[in-house]
């Protein structure tokens, strides 16, 4: 992979910060092999399809200008309009993962975000709906349509598939400025406990800006989708094909609430199975 000229990198960062309703300029074409991205030492499939897909529902773009790697190895995901239609973005890890610690480092102004955009950092399993509610544990950067809502959210599914279960989600009220710049977010997932922690800066050595714990003292809940219902779930378990995913999407598929194209930067992803030493 080539090295991005610092002046070019500064230009791209300036364009990202100041981007308006106009389409973002095309980025350098790093890190793509067709619809595959190599990010943080792992392969990720770029999600797309001919029609609307969840979450949202939204149209999902596989354009290299919307999902790409920069010269530092950071992953960029965009929400952008193409030919009068707004598109979200998502990448799906190819590795099967399970219980353990999942950590993401992100960069940007993740405090003053559009009311209806969501950055999701989570686990998912397409085939485990009936038994484990898709094996989903979440970190979500979103205001959920509420202007003054906190942007940092932790959740263990099911939360809002049928009845709303408020005990399974926590919005973290971070002090002003804490979600601007580089931040680190992780959860540790076991069969008896899920623990989330977020830090200012890169890695786990900085100031803690958020934390939450979900344990087996909570009730089991059912996930509903259409005519299907899962078994009651307390802490969902990973099953074969549980993977890490990252998406950047809009509630209801609408344009961002301020009408502007959006971009997020994910510096890294790390995973340690239970019993392994974290970096």
C-alpha positions in Angstrom: 0.0 0.0 0.0 1.4 3.5 -0.9 1.9 6.4 1.5 -0.4 9.3 1.2 1.3 12.7 0.8 0.8 14.7 4.0 -0.5 17.7 2.0 -3.0 15.6 0.2 -4.0 14.0 3.5 -4.6 17.4 5.0 -6.7 18.4 2.0 -8.9 15.4 2.4 -9.3 16.0 6.1 -10.3 19.6 5.4 -12.8 18.5 2.8 -14.3 16.0 5.3 -14.7 18.6 8.1 -16.2 21.3 5.8 -18.3 19.1 3.5 -21.7 20.5 2.8 -24.7 19.2 0.9 -22.6 18.8 -2.2 -21.3 15.3 -3.0 -17.9 14.6 -1.3 -15.0 14.5 -3.6 -13.6 11.1 -4.7 -10.9 9.8 -2.3 -7.7 8.0 -3.2 -8.4 4.3 -4.1 -6.7 2.5 -1.3 -7.5 -0.9 0.3 -10.2 -2.1 -2.1 -10.2 -5.4 -3.9 -13.5 -5.4 -5.7 -16.1 -5.6 -2.8 -13.5 -6.6 -0.3 -11.6 -4.3 2.1 -8.6 -5.4 4.1 -8.8 -3.4 7.4 -7.0 -4.0 10.7 -5.5 -7.2 9.3 -8.9 -8.7 8.5 -11.0 -9.0 5.4 -14.4 -7.3 5.3 -17.2 -7.6 2.6 -18.8 -4.4 1.5 -22.6 -4.7 1.8 -24.8 -3.8 -1.1 -27.9 -4.9 -2.9 -30.4 -3.9 -5.6 -33.1 -2.7 -3.2 -33.7 -1.5 0.3 -31.9 -3.4 3.1 -31.9 -3.1 6.9 -31.2 -1.3 9.0 -33.2 1.8 8.1 -34.2 0.4 5.6 -31.6 2.0 3.3 -29.9 1.6 0.0 -26.3 0.4 0.7 -23.4 1.6 -1.5 -20.4 -0.5 -2.6 -18.8 2.5 -4.5 -15.1 2.8 -3.8 -15.8 6.5 -3.1 -18.1 5.6 -0.2 -16.1 2.7 1.5 -12.4 3.1 1.3 -9.0 3.0 3.1 -6.8 6.0 3.4 -3.0 6.0 3.4 -2.8 5.5 7.2 -4.9 2.3 7.0 -8.0 4.0 8.4 -11.4 2.9 7.1 -13.8 5.6 5.8 -17.6 5.0 5.6 -19.9 7.6 4.0 -23.5 8.5 3.7 -23.9 10.2 0.3 -26.4 10.9 -2.4 -26.1 9.4 -5.8 -28.5 10.2 -8.7 -31.1 11.5 -6.3 -30.9 8.6 -3.8 -29.2 8.5 -0.4 -27.0 5.6 0.4 -25.7 4.1 3.6 -22.6 1.9 4.0 -21.6 -1.3 5.8 -18.8 -3.8 6.0 -19.1 -7.3 7.3 -16.1 -9.2 8.7 -15.3 -12.6 7.2 -13.9 -14.0 10.4 -16.2 -16.0 12.8 -15.8 -14.5 16.2 -17.4 -15.3 19.6 -17.2 -14.4 23.3 -14.3 -12.0 24.0 -13.4 -8.3 23.8 -14.2 -6.1 20.7 -12.5 -2.8 20.4 -12.9 0.1 17.9 -10.9 3.4 17.7 -12.9 6.1 15.8 -12.0 9.7 14.8 -14.0 12.8 14.1 -16.8 15.0 15.6 -19.0 12.2 16.9 -20.8 14.6 19.3 -22.4 17.1 16.8 -23.9 14.5 14.5 -27.0 14.7 12.4 -30.1 13.6 14.4 -30.9 10.6 12.2 -27.5 9.1 11.4 -26.2 6.0 13.1 -22.7 4.6 13.3 -23.0 1.0 14.4 -20.1 -1.1 15.8 -21.6 -4.5 16.6 -21.8 -8.3 16.3 -24.4 -10.1 14.1 -25.4 -13.5 12.9 -27.9 -13.9 10.1 -28.8 -17.5 11.0 -29.2 -17.3 14.8 -32.4 -15.2 14.9 -34.7 -17.9 16.4 -32.2 -19.1 19.1 -30.1 -16.1 19.9 -31.8 -13.0 18.3 -29.0 -12.6 15.8 -26.3 -12.7 18.5 -26.2 -8.9 18.6 -24.2 -6.7 21.0 -23.9 -3.0 20.0 -22.0 0.2 20.3 -24.0 2.9 18.5 -23.1 6.6 17.9 -26.6 8.1 17.3 -29.1 10.6 18.7 -32.1 8.6 17.5 -33.9 11.6 16.1 -33.6 13.7 19.3 -31.5 16.9 19.0 -30.1 17.0 22.6 -29.7 13.2 23.1 -26.4 11.7 24.1 -24.6 10.2 21.1 -22.9 7.3 22.8 -25.1 4.3 23.2 -24.6 0.7 24.4 -27.1 -2.1 23.8 -27.6 -5.9 24.1 -30.4 -7.1 21.8 -33.3 -7.5 21.7 -34.2 -3.8 22.6 -37.0 -2.6 20.3 -38.2 -5.5 18.1 -41.8 -5.6 19.3 -42.1 -4.2 22.8 -39.3 -1.7 23.9 -37.1 -3.1 26.6 -35.3 0.0 28.2 -33.2 -2.1 30.5 -31.3 -3.5 27.5 -29.9 -0.1 26.3 -28.0 2.7 27.9 -27.4 6.2 26.5 -24.2 7.7 28.0 -24.2 11.4 28.8 -20.6 12.3 28.1 -19.3 15.8 29.0 -19.2 18.4 26.2 -16.3 17.7 23.8 -15.6 14.1 25.0 -16.9 12.6 21.7 -14.9 14.9 19.5 -11.5 13.8 18.2 -10.1 10.2 18.7 -12.1 7.9 21.0 -11.9 4.2 21.8 -14.9 2.0 22.5 -15.1 -1.7 23.5 -17.3 -4.4 25.0 -16.4 -7.6 26.6 -19.0 -10.3 26.0 -19.4 -13.5 28.1 -22.3 -15.8 28.8 -23.0 -14.1 32.1 -21.9 -10.5 31.6 -21.5 -7.8 29.0 -19.3 -4.8 29.9 -18.8 -1.7 27.8 -16.1 0.9 28.3 -15.2 4.0 26.2 -12.0 6.2 26.6 -10.8 9.5 25.3 -7.9 9.0 22.9 -6.5 5.8 21.3 -6.4 2.7 23.4 -7.5 1.9 27.0 -5.0 4.2 28.8 -6.9 7.4 28.5 -9.7 8.9 30.6 -12.9 6.8 30.8 -15.8 8.6 29.2 -18.4 5.9 29.4 -19.1 2.5 30.9 -22.0 0.1 31.5 -22.6 -3.5 32.6 -25.4 -5.8 31.7 -25.7 -9.1 33.8 -28.0 -12.0 34.3 -30.1 -10.2 36.9 -32.2 -8.8 34.0 -35.2 -10.6 32.5 -35.1 -12.6 29.3 -36.8 -11.0 26.3 -38.2 -12.1 22.9 -37.1 -10.6 19.6 -39.9 -10.2 17.0 -39.6 -9.7 13.3 -42.7 -9.9 11.1 -44.3 -13.2 11.9 -41.3 -14.7 13.6 -40.4 -14.7 17.3 -37.2 -15.9 18.9 -37.0 -17.9 22.1 -36.6 -15.7 25.2 -33.1 -14.3 25.4 -31.1 -12.9 28.3 -27.5 -12.5 27.0 -27.4 -13.6 23.4 -24.7 -16.2 22.6 -22.5 -16.3 19.6 -23.1 -19.1 17.2 -21.4 -20.3 14.0 -21.0 -17.4 11.6 -21.2 -14.6 14.3 -19.2 -11.8 12.9 -18.1 -8.2 13.6 -19.8 -5.5 11.5 -19.6 -1.7 11.1 -22.3 0.4 9.4 -23.2 4.1 8.9 -26.9 4.6 8.1 -30.0 6.8 8.3 -33.1 6.2 10.3 -36.0 5.5 7.9 -33.7 5.8 4.9 -34.1 9.6 4.9 -31.3 12.1 4.0 -29.2 13.2 6.9 -31.3 15.7 8.9 -29.0 18.6 8.0 -29.0 17.6 4.3 -25.3 17.1 4.1 -23.2 14.1 3.0 -21.5 12.4 6.0 -18.3 10.5 6.6 -16.9 8.6 9.6 -13.3 7.4 10.2 -12.6 4.1 11.9 -8.9 3.9 12.8 -8.8 0.3 14.0 -10.7 -2.8 15.1 -9.3 -5.5 17.5 -10.7 -8.7 18.9 -9.4 -10.9 21.7 -11.1 -14.2 22.6 -11.8 -14.9 26.2 -8.6 -15.7 28.1 -6.4 -13.8 25.7 -4.4 -10.7 26.8 -5.7 -7.4 25.5 -3.3 -5.0 23.8 
